[in-house]
Amino acid sequence: NSEKVNAVTPPKNQGAYGYCWAFGAAGSLEGMNVVQQKNPLQSLSEQELVDCCHACWGHGPNMAWNFFINNTHGYDSTEASYPYNLHSRHGDNNETCAISSGKTVNGTTLVKGTAHIGSYVSASADKTTNNTDNILAALVKYGPGNIGVDATCLFGYKGGVISNCTGKSVDHATLVVGAGYDASVAANPPNPAGAMPYWIVVSRPHSSIYTTRLGHCTHA
């Protein structure tokens, strides 16, 4: 669980806008900064991506990582110096990209975070057996990663393990931060632990942390 090693920032509020890809990208860099690069946890900017990478809008976090690699020498600004604007709505964003000037519209000087990305990897479940050991190994080695989910299965979540995610309509980027077994629920199909496996997933729109079933996460 990446939260237990202080590799996950407190829940953030994405609001009602479709910037889950930006929150996912920033969250994975925040975790990697701790787990792989051994730096203290630091909250990074989603607004930099919203303002400066319009080509990223509506796509996966990988486009955001490519933006950092190709345009900012692999760094994202800190959240404190480039804070998220809940009024930056998709399609009518009036904010100006602050990278070239080094200052936000409020005059704050940008401060680059300590996290650095030069490349990234993807991990997938075995298509035949649905074994997800590759995803878990990447989580342990690199820290929190991004997965796409069907957001409808998160509506009304109050606790426990979600088991109704089909993955048929992947429309929301989330951050997977850990995994485990729920001994109170029998596994189906059975596994050596005899319990329900799950991922611990952070979903930003409602500033909540969800746990969702392991078997439906096949690519991260």
C-alpha positions as a printed NumPy array, in Angstrom:
array([[  0.   ,   0.   ,   0.   ],
       [  1.734,   3.173,  -1.239],
       [ -0.215,   5.27 ,   1.258],
       [  1.614,   3.546,   4.105],
       [  5.002,   4.608,   2.726],
       [  3.756,   8.188,   2.268],
       [  3.8  ,   8.019,  -1.521],
       [  0.256,   9.33 ,  -2.075],
       [ -0.874,  12.904,  -1.527],
       [ -4.123,  13.622,   0.334],
       [ -7.273,  13.42 ,  -1.845],
       [ -7.66 ,  16.277,  -4.324],
       [-10.859,  17.654,  -5.834],
       [-11.003,  17.387,  -9.628],
       [-14.445,  18.961,  -9.717],
       [-16.951,  18.208, -12.459],
       [-14.463,  18.505, -15.324],
       [-12.802,  15.822, -17.424],
       [ -9.242,  16.224, -16.2  ],
       [ -8.823,  12.779, -14.649],
       [ -5.907,  12.202, -17.035],
       [ -4.04 ,  15.172, -15.514],
       [ -4.665,  14.016, -11.954],
       [ -3.585,  10.497, -12.893],
       [ -0.377,  11.695, -14.52 ],
       [  0.552,  13.991, -11.638],
       [ -0.314,  11.321,  -9.071],
       [  1.919,   8.717, -10.656],
       [  4.823,  11.193, -10.719],
       [  4.219,  12.026,  -7.046],
       [  4.42 ,   8.339,  -6.13 ],
       [  7.409,   7.573,  -8.34 ],
       [  9.231,  10.498,  -6.76 ],
       [  9.009,   8.74 ,  -3.38 ],
       [  9.206,   5.039,  -4.256],
       [ 11.816,   5.082,  -7.022],
       [ 13.635,   8.382,  -6.647],
       [ 13.632,   8.392,  -2.826],
       [ 12.514,  12.013,  -2.429],
       [  9.992,  13.334,   0.118],
       [  6.359,  13.358,  -0.983],
       [  5.54 ,  16.5  ,  -2.945],
       [  2.198,  17.564,  -4.438],
       [  2.539,  18.31 ,  -8.157],
       [  0.543,  20.495, -10.529],
       [ -2.377,  19.285, -12.621],
       [ -3.078,  22.816, -13.813],
       [  0.186,  22.942, -15.747],
       [ -1.094,  20.099, -17.901],
       [ -4.575,  21.595, -18.248],
       [ -3.163,  24.952, -19.375],
       [ -0.218,  23.804, -21.448],
       [ -1.125,  20.476, -23.045],
       [ -4.443,  20.948, -24.819],
       [ -3.579,  17.956, -27.014],
       [ -3.755,  15.854, -23.831],
       [ -7.409,  16.695, -23.153],
       [ -9.556,  13.573, -23.261],
       [ -6.606,  11.201, -23.631],
       [ -4.681,   8.966, -21.256],
       [ -1.949,  10.044, -18.82 ],
       [  0.73 ,   8.745, -21.211],
       [  0.262,  11.843, -23.383],
       [  0.834,  13.987, -20.302],
       [  4.053,  12.133, -19.514],
       [  5.199,  12.654, -23.108],
       [  4.428,  16.346, -22.697],
       [  6.744,  16.577, -19.686],
       [  9.487,  14.587, -21.416],
       [  9.355,  16.697, -24.588],
       [  8.603,  20.157, -23.19 ],
       [  9.74 ,  20.548, -19.573],
       [ 12.849,  18.342, -19.415],
       [ 10.772,  15.781, -17.517],
       [  9.59 ,  17.976, -14.64 ],
       [  6.196,  19.166, -13.393],
       [  5.689,  22.292, -11.3  ],
       [  4.685,  22.03 ,  -7.663],
       [  1.015,  22.282,  -6.769],
       [  1.781,  25.237,  -4.494],
       [  3.299,  27.303,  -7.298],
       [  0.798,  26.276, -10.014],
       [ -2.464,  25.397,  -8.193],
       [ -5.485,  23.755,  -9.74 ],
       [ -8.271,  26.073, -10.918],
       [-11.692,  24.493, -10.502],
       [-13.075,  26.971, -13.058],
       [-10.791,  25.834, -15.91 ],
       [-13.524,  24.002, -17.771],
       [-12.755,  21.756, -20.708],
       [-13.424,  23.624, -23.917],
       [-13.443,  27.123, -22.507],
       [-10.16 ,  27.325, -20.666],
       [ -9.039,  30.945, -20.459],
       [ -5.897,  30.268, -18.466],
       [ -2.52 ,  30.969, -20.068],
       [  0.253,  28.407, -20.015],
       [  2.797,  29.68 , -17.517],
       [  5.763,  27.591, -18.65 ],
       [  7.236,  30.137, -21.074],
       [  6.933,  33.107, -18.704],
       [  7.75 ,  31.186, -15.533],
       [  4.848,  32.885, -13.75 ],
       [  1.17 ,  32.089, -13.301],
       [ -1.577,  34.588, -14.123],
       [ -1.503,  35.575, -10.456],
       [  2.195,  36.415, -10.666],
       [  3.42 ,  33.399,  -8.727],
       [  6.85 ,  32.17 ,  -9.824],
       [  6.801,  28.532, -10.917],
       [  8.792,  26.057,  -8.853],
       [  9.704,  22.76 , -10.467],
       [  9.065,  19.636,  -8.426],
       [ 11.774,  17.115,  -7.619],
       [ 10.1  ,  14.275,  -9.559],
       [ 11.696,  13.565, -12.936],
       [ 10.388,  11.409, -15.773],
       [ 12.551,  10.429, -18.724],
       [ 10.558,   7.388, -19.846],
       [  7.714,   5.188, -18.655],
       [  6.566,   1.571, -18.828],
       [  3.212,  -0.176, -19.101],
       [  2.219,  -3.477, -17.53 ],
       [ -0.581,  -5.793, -18.614],
       [ -2.287,  -8.881, -17.282],
       [ -1.718, -12.177, -19.047],
       [ -4.449, -12.351, -21.714],
       [ -4.86 , -16.103, -21.289],
       [ -4.863, -16.49 , -17.495],
       [ -5.697, -12.893, -16.456],
       [ -2.726, -13.08 , -14.064],
       [ -1.873,  -9.549, -12.919],
       [  1.529, -10.195, -11.31 ],
       [  3.202,  -7.89 , -13.863],
       [  1.02 ,  -4.984, -12.74 ],
       [  1.728,  -5.676,  -9.073],
       [  5.491,  -5.92 ,  -9.724],
       [  5.437,  -2.545, -11.504],
       [  3.5  ,  -1.031,  -8.601],
       [  6.131,  -2.249,  -6.12 ],
       [  9.08 ,  -1.13 ,  -8.248],
       [  7.873,   2.23 ,  -9.574],
       [  5.115,   3.28 ,  -7.2  ],
       [  1.489,   4.233,  -7.956],
       [  0.38 ,   3.78 , -11.56 ],
       [ -2.582,   4.691, -13.724],
       [ -5.45 ,   2.411, -14.687],
       [ -8.579,   3.118, -16.677],
       [-11.942,   2.066, -15.233],
       [-15.633,   2.249, -16.028],
       [-16.617,   5.16 , -13.769],
       [-20.222,   3.98 , -13.381],
       [-19.111,   1.283, -10.946],
       [-17.788,   3.988,  -8.591],
       [-21.076,   5.863,  -8.243],
       [-22.514,   5.627,  -4.76 ],
       [-19.454,   3.896,  -3.319],
       [-19.478,   3.758,   0.497],
       [-16.908,   1.091,   1.353],
       [-15.667,  -2.437,   0.804],
       [-14.588,  -4.13 ,  -2.425],
       [-16.366,  -3.173,  -5.641],
       [-17.083,  -6.254,  -7.744],
       [-19.349,  -4.895, -10.489],
       [-16.726,  -3.226, -12.712],
       [-16.919,  -4.793, -16.144],
       [-14.227,  -2.785, -17.908],
       [-16.397,  -2.699, -21.036],
       [-16.513,   1.094, -21.124],
       [-13.231,   2.502, -19.826],
       [-13.853,   6.222, -19.381],
       [-12.036,   7.355, -16.244],
       [ -8.332,   7.509, -15.306],
       [ -7.532,   6.522, -11.719],
       [ -4.414,   5.91 ,  -9.625],
       [ -3.729,   2.411,  -8.333],
       [ -1.747,   2.666,  -5.084],
       [ -1.872,  -0.808,  -3.558],
       [ -3.388,  -4.282,  -3.525],
       [ -4.597,  -6.858,  -1.025],
       [ -7.078,  -9.582,  -0.135],
       [-10.47 ,  -9.261,   1.543],
       [-10.757, -12.337,   3.747],
       [-14.467, -11.686,   4.35 ],
       [-15.298, -12.413,   0.702],
       [-14.592, -15.747,  -0.978],
       [-12.65 , -15.545,  -4.222],
       [-14.363, -16.457,  -7.466],
       [-12.579, -18.17 ,  -9.111],
       [-10.745, -19.65 ,  -6.086],
       [ -7.127, -18.63 ,  -5.406],
       [ -4.486, -19.865,  -2.928],
       [ -5.431, -17.138,  -0.442],
       [ -9.082, -18.156,  -0.582],
       [-10.098, -14.488,  -0.405],
       [-11.207, -11.714,  -2.743],
       [ -8.201,  -9.901,  -4.28 ],
       [ -8.494,  -6.167,  -4.895],
       [ -6.629,  -3.047,  -5.952],
       [ -6.641,   0.12 ,  -3.854],
       [ -7.557,   2.913,  -6.269],
       [ -7.64 ,   6.68 ,  -5.835],
       [-10.335,   8.44 ,  -7.857],
       [-10.195,  12.227,  -7.822],
       [-13.637,  13.613,  -8.826],
       [-15.156,  13.166,  -5.392],
       [-11.934,  13.348,  -3.357],
       [-12.346,   9.708,  -2.37 ],
       [-10.334,   6.52 ,  -2.123],
       [-11.952,   3.399,  -3.553],
       [-11.048,  -0.272,  -3.377],
       [-11.875,  -2.176,  -6.514],
       [-11.606,  -5.827,  -7.476],
       [ -8.245,  -7.083,  -8.761],
       [ -9.618,  -9.313, -11.517],
       [-10.901,  -6.398, -13.627],
       [ -7.605,  -4.505, -13.786],
       [ -5.736,  -5.773, -16.817],
       [ -3.542,  -2.853, -17.917],
       [ -1.693,  -0.182, -15.998]])
